Amino acid sequence: MKEAAGEANMTVITIVLIGVVAAVGAILIPRILNSMNDKSCCQETGGYTSGTECMLNGGTTSAAIKNYRTSCN
C-alpha cells in the first residue's frame, strides 16, 4: 500500500510540475514573439533598437515614432 501511495504522490508532483512549466511558457513565449516583432518592424522602417525604443534618424522623433507605429501595426 505504501508503494502505491508513493507512486500516486509522484504522479501528482509530476503533473503539477508539467503544469507550472506550461504556464511559464504560456506567459514568456508571447512576450518574446512580440519583442521580436517590434525589433524587426523597427529595422524594416530603417531604424535600430536601443533597449526597448526604436531609434530613427539618429534619435526618436514624434513623426518617426508615428511612422514606425502605423507601418507595422
C-alpha distances in whole Angstrom, upper triangle without the diagonal:
4,5,5,6,9,10,11,12,14,15,17,19,20,21,23,25,26,27,29,31,32,33,35,36,38,39,41,42,45,46,47,48,50,52,52,54,56,57,58,60,62,63,64,67,68,66,64,61,61,57,57,61,63,66,69,72,72,70,69,71,71,72,70,67,68,69,65,63,65,65,62,60
4,5,5,6,9,10,11,12,14,15,16,18,20,21,23,24,26,27,29,30,32,33,35,36,38,39,40,43,44,45,47,49,50,51,53,55,55,57,59,60,61,63,65,66,64,62,59,58,55,55,58,60,64,67,70,69,68,66,69,69,70,68,65,66,67,64,62,64,64,60,59
4,5,5,6,9,10,11,12,14,15,16,19,20,21,23,25,26,27,29,30,32,33,35,36,38,39,41,43,43,45,47,48,49,51,53,54,55,57,58,59,60,63,64,62,60,57,57,54,53,57,59,62,65,69,68,66,65,68,67,69,67,64,65,65,62,60,62,62,58,57
4,5,5,6,9,10,11,12,14,15,17,19,20,21,23,25,26,27,29,31,32,33,35,36,37,40,41,42,43,46,47,48,49,52,52,53,55,57,58,59,62,63,61,59,56,56,53,52,56,58,61,64,68,67,66,64,67,66,68,66,62,63,64,61,59,61,60,57,55
4,5,5,6,9,10,11,12,14,15,17,18,20,21,23,25,26,27,29,30,32,33,35,36,38,40,41,42,44,46,46,48,50,51,52,54,56,57,58,61,62,60,58,55,55,51,51,54,56,60,63,66,66,64,62,65,64,66,64,61,62,63,59,57,59,59,56,54
4,5,5,6,9,10,11,12,14,15,17,18,20,21,23,24,26,27,29,30,32,33,34,37,38,39,40,43,44,44,47,49,49,50,53,54,55,56,59,60,58,55,52,52,49,49,52,54,58,61,64,63,62,60,63,63,64,62,59,60,61,58,56,58,58,54,53
4,5,5,6,9,10,10,12,14,15,16,18,20,21,22,24,26,27,28,30,32,32,35,37,37,39,41,42,43,45,47,48,48,51,52,53,54,57,58,56,54,51,51,48,47,51,53,56,59,63,62,61,59,62,62,63,61,58,59,59,56,54,56,56,52,51
4,5,5,6,9,10,11,12,14,15,17,19,20,21,23,25,26,27,29,31,31,34,36,36,38,40,41,42,44,46,47,48,50,52,53,54,56,58,56,53,51,51,47,47,50,52,55,58,62,61,60,58,61,60,62,60,56,57,58,55,53,55,55,51,49
4,5,5,6,9,10,11,12,14,15,17,18,20,21,23,24,26,27,29,30,33,34,35,36,38,39,40,42,44,45,46,48,50,51,52,55,56,54,52,49,49,45,44,48,50,53,56,60,59,58,56,59,58,60,58,55,56,57,53,51,53,53,50,48
4,5,5,6,9,10,10,12,14,15,16,18,20,21,22,24,26,27,28,31,32,32,34,37,37,38,40,42,43,44,46,48,49,50,53,54,52,49,46,47,43,43,46,48,52,54,58,57,56,54,57,57,58,56,53,54,55,51,50,52,52,48,47
4,5,5,6,9,10,11,12,14,15,16,18,20,21,22,25,26,27,29,31,31,33,35,36,37,39,41,42,43,45,47,48,49,51,53,51,49,46,46,43,42,46,48,51,54,57,57,55,54,56,56,57,55,52,53,53,50,48,50,50,46,45
4,5,5,6,9,10,11,12,14,15,16,19,20,21,23,25,26,28,29,30,32,34,35,36,38,40,41,42,44,46,47,48,50,52,50,48,45,45,42,41,44,46,49,52,56,56,54,52,55,54,55,53,50,51,52,49,47,49,49,45,43
4,5,5,6,9,10,11,12,14,15,17,18,20,21,23,24,27,28,28,30,32,33,34,36,38,39,40,42,44,45,46,49,50,48,45,42,42,39,38,42,44,47,50,54,53,51,50,53,52,54,52,49,50,51,47,45,47,48,44,42
4,5,5,6,9,10,11,12,14,16,17,18,20,21,22,25,26,27,28,31,32,32,34,36,37,38,40,42,43,44,47,48,46,44,41,41,38,37,41,43,46,49,52,52,50,49,52,51,53,50,47,48,49,46,44,46,46,42,41
4,5,5,6,9,10,11,12,14,15,16,19,20,21,23,25,26,27,29,31,31,33,35,36,37,39,41,42,43,45,47,45,43,40,41,38,36,40,42,45,48,52,51,50,48,50,50,51,49,46,47,47,44,42,44,44,40,39
4,5,5,6,9,10,11,12,14,15,17,18,20,22,23,24,26,28,29,30,32,34,35,36,38,40,41,42,44,46,44,42,39,39,36,34,38,40,43,46,50,49,48,46,48,48,49,47,44,45,46,43,41,43,43,39,38
4,5,5,6,9,10,11,12,14,16,17,18,21,22,22,24,26,27,28,30,32,33,34,36,38,39,40,42,44,42,39,36,36,33,32,36,38,41,44,48,47,46,44,47,46,48,46,43,44,45,41,39,42,42,38,37
4,5,5,6,9,10,11,12,14,15,16,19,20,21,22,25,26,26,28,30,31,32,34,36,37,38,41,42,40,38,35,36,33,32,35,37,40,43,47,46,45,43,46,45,47,44,41,42,43,40,38,40,40,36,35
4,5,5,6,9,10,10,12,14,15,17,19,20,21,23,25,26,27,29,31,32,33,35,37,38,40,41,40,38,35,35,32,31,34,36,39,42,46,46,44,42,44,44,45,43,40,41,41,38,36,38,38,34,33
4,5,5,6,9,10,11,12,14,16,17,18,20,22,23,24,26,28,29,31,32,34,35,37,38,40,38,36,32,33,29,28,32,34,37,40,44,43,41,40,42,42,43,41,38,39,40,37,35,37,37,34,32
4,5,5,6,9,10,11,12,15,16,16,18,20,21,22,24,26,27,28,30,32,33,34,36,38,36,33,30,31,28,27,30,32,35,38,42,41,40,38,41,41,42,40,37,38,39,35,33,36,36,32,31
4,6,5,6,9,10,10,13,15,15,16,19,20,21,23,25,26,27,29,31,32,33,35,37,35,33,30,31,28,26,30,31,35,38,41,41,39,38,40,40,41,39,35,36,37,34,32,34,34,30,29
4,5,5,6,9,10,12,13,15,16,18,19,21,22,24,25,27,28,30,31,32,34,36,34,32,29,30,26,25,28,30,34,36,40,40,38,36,38,38,39,37,34,35,35,32,30,32,33,29,27
4,5,5,6,8,11,11,12,14,16,17,18,20,22,23,25,26,28,29,30,32,34,32,29,26,27,23,22,26,28,31,34,38,37,35,34,36,36,37,35,32,33,34,31,29,31,31,28,27
4,5,5,6,9,10,10,12,14,15,16,18,20,21,22,24,26,27,28,30,32,30,28,25,26,23,22,25,27,30,33,36,36,34,33,35,35,36,34,31,32,32,29,27,30,29,26,25
4,6,6,7,9,11,11,13,15,16,17,19,21,22,23,25,27,28,30,32,30,28,25,26,24,22,25,26,30,32,36,36,34,32,35,34,35,33,30,30,31,28,26,28,28,24,23
4,6,6,7,9,11,12,13,15,16,18,19,21,22,24,25,27,28,30,28,26,23,24,21,19,22,24,27,30,34,34,32,30,32,31,33,31,27,28,29,26,24,26,27,23,22
4,6,5,6,9,10,11,12,14,16,17,18,20,21,23,24,26,28,26,23,20,21,18,17,20,22,25,28,32,31,30,28,30,30,32,29,26,27,28,25,23,26,26,22,21
4,5,5,6,9,10,11,12,14,16,17,18,20,21,22,25,26,25,23,20,21,19,17,20,21,25,27,31,31,30,28,30,30,31,29,26,27,27,24,22,24,24,20,19
4,5,5,6,9,10,10,12,14,15,16,18,20,21,23,25,23,22,19,21,18,16,19,20,23,26,29,30,28,26,28,27,28,26,23,24,24,21,19,21,21,17,16
4,5,5,6,9,10,11,12,14,15,17,19,20,21,23,21,19,16,18,15,13,16,17,21,23,27,27,25,23,26,25,26,24,21,22,23,19,18,20,20,17,16
4,6,5,6,9,10,11,12,14,16,17,18,20,22,20,18,15,16,14,12,15,16,20,22,26,26,25,23,26,26,27,24,21,23,23,19,19,21,20,17,17
4,5,5,6,9,10,11,12,14,15,16,19,20,19,18,15,18,16,14,16,16,20,22,26,26,25,23,25,25,26,23,21,22,21,18,17,19,18,14,14
4,5,5,6,9,10,10,12,14,15,17,19,17,16,14,16,14,11,14,14,18,20,23,24,22,20,22,22,23,20,17,18,18,15,14,16,15,12,11
4,5,5,6,9,10,11,13,14,16,17,15,13,11,12,11,8,11,11,15,17,21,21,20,18,21,21,22,19,16,18,18,14,14,17,16,13,13
4,5,5,6,8,10,11,12,14,16,14,13,11,13,12,11,13,12,15,17,21,21,20,19,22,22,23,20,17,19,18,15,15,17,16,12,14
4,6,5,6,9,10,10,12,14,14,13,12,15,14,12,13,12,15,17,20,21,20,19,21,21,21,18,16,17,16,12,12,14,12,9,10
4,6,5,6,9,10,11,13,11,10,9,12,11,9,9,8,12,14,17,18,17,15,17,17,17,14,12,14,13,10,9,12,11,8,9
4,5,5,6,9,10,11,9,8,6,10,10,8,9,8,10,12,16,16,16,15,17,18,18,15,13,15,15,11,12,14,13,11,13
4,5,5,6,9,10,9,9,9,13,14,12,12,10,13,13,17,18,17,17,19,20,19,16,15,16,15,11,12,14,12,9,12
4,5,5,6,9,9,10,10,14,15,12,12,9,12,12,15,17,16,15,16,17,16,13,12,13,11,8,9,10,8,6,9
4,5,5,7,5,6,7,10,12,11,9,6,8,8,12,13,13,11,13,14,14,10,9,12,10,7,9,11,9,8,11
4,5,5,5,6,8,11,14,13,12,8,9,9,12,13,14,14,16,17,16,13,13,15,13,10,12,14,12,11,14
4,5,7,9,11,15,17,16,14,11,12,11,13,16,16,16,17,18,16,13,13,14,12,9,12,13,9,9,13
4,6,9,11,15,17,16,13,10,10,8,11,13,14,13,14,15,13,9,10,11,8,7,10,11,8,9,12
4,7,10,13,16,16,13,10,9,7,8,11,12,12,14,15,14,10,12,14,11,9,13,14,12,12,16
4,7,10,13,12,10,6,5,5,7,8,9,9,12,14,13,9,10,13,11,9,12,14,13,13,16
4,7,10,10,8,6,5,7,9,9,10,10,13,16,16,12,12,15,14,11,14,17,15,14,17
4,6,7,6,5,6,9,12,11,10,10,14,16,17,13,12,15,15,12,14,17,16,15,17
4,6,5,6,7,10,13,11,10,10,14,16,18,15,13,17,17,14,16,20,19,18,20
4,6,8,10,13,16,15,13,13,16,18,20,17,15,18,19,16,17,20,20,19,20
4,7,9,13,16,15,13,12,15,16,18,15,13,16,17,13,14,17,18,16,16
4,6,10,13,12,10,8,11,12,14,12,9,13,14,11,12,15,16,15,16
4,6,10,10,8,7,10,11,12,9,7,11,11,8,10,13,13,12,14
4,7,6,5,5,8,11,12,8,8,12,12,10,12,15,15,15,17
4,6,5,6,7,10,10,6,8,11,10,9,12,14,13,14,17
4,6,7,8,11,11,8,10,13,12,12,15,17,16,18,20
4,7,9,13,13,11,12,16,15,14,17,20,19,20,22
4,6,10,11,9,10,13,14,13,15,18,18,19,21
4,7,9,7,7,10,11,10,12,15,16,16,18
4,5,5,6,8,10,10,12,14,15,17,18
4,6,5,6,9,10,10,12,14,16,17
4,5,5,6,9,10,11,12,15,16
4,5,5,6,9,10,11,13,14
4,5,5,6,9,10,11,12
4,5,5,6,8,10,11
4,6,5,6,9,10
4,6,5,7,9
4,6,6,6
4,6,6
4,6
4
